[in-house]
């Protein structure tokens, strides 16, 4: 039985979008440069929701990457890498949604 490989196509771009999402918050080099932190500093936005603790806002901002990765992967399921991109991006998107909900509930309970 000959097994056919999935073709490369637009759906494979979901892997690239997924990698860009991880690279957005990854610390690069000896200086631990993070593009997400740099972008937030330029826009004069806080990194955390409560001064130096709380919800990590650049992680929530990576939903900009997870949502298109899930949409592209679900639309072109027959292309190479879409299953991995859909599952990983969906899980990360779930974390981006659950994190703020937990933070909001915690603020209501502890206030």
N, C-alpha and C positions, 0 to 999 in steps of 0.2 A: 504494500500500500504506500503510495507516494503522498507525502503530506505537503500541501501548498503553503507557502508563506503569505502572510498578509501584505498587501501592497502599501508602499509609502504614499502618502497623500496629505490632504489638508488635515485630516484627523491626527496625523503624526505631529503637527504643530502644537497640539495640546501638551505633548511632552516638553516642548520648548517653553511654553508658557508656564508650565509647572516648575521647571528649573529656574526660570526668571523669578518666580515667586519665592523660592527658597533663597536665591541669591540676593534678594532685596534686603533680608535681615541677617545674612551671614557675615561674620566678621572676617574681613580680608586683610592679609599681611600682618606684619609685626605690630602695626598701629591699631589693629582690630577695627579697620574702617568698615562702617556699615552704611550702605547707601540710604536705607530707611531713616537712620538717625540724621544723616546729612540733610536729607530732604525736609525732615521735620524742623531742623535748626534753621534752614533757609526760610521756611514758612512761619517761623516763630511759634511753633506748636509744641506742647509738652510731650515728652516721650511716654510718661506714665500718667494715668488719670488722676492720681493723688500725689503730687509733687514727685517723690522718688520711689513710690511704691504704687501698687494697684494694678490696673489693667494696662498691659503693654500695647499702646496704641499703634505702633508700626506693624505689629502682628495682625491687628484687626484690619489695618490698611491693605494687607496682602490679599484680602478678599477680592481686590481689584484683579488679581491674577487667578485666584481659584475659580471665580465664577465663569470667566471665559474658557478656562481649561475644562470645566465640567460640561459646558454647553457644546464646545467643539467636539469633545470626546463622545458625548451622547449622540450627536448628530451624525458623526462618521464612525460608527462602531466597527466597520469592516476594515479599517486601516490599522497599520502597525502601531502598537503602543497605546491605543486608546483605552484598553481595559485598565492598565496600570494608572494612566493619567486620570481616568474617571474615578477610580477608587481612592487614590491618594488625595487628589484635589477635593473630592467630596468629603473625605475625612477631615482635611484641613479647614474646609469651609464650615463644617459642623463645629470644629473647635473655635473658629472665629465668631460663630453665632452664640455658642454656649458660654464662652468666656464673659462677654458683656452682660449676659443675662444673670450669671452668677454674681458678678460685681454689683449689679443693680439690686439684686435680692439682698446681698450682704449689706449694702448701704441702708436699705430700708429696715433690716433687722437690727443693725447696730446703731441706728440713729435715735 
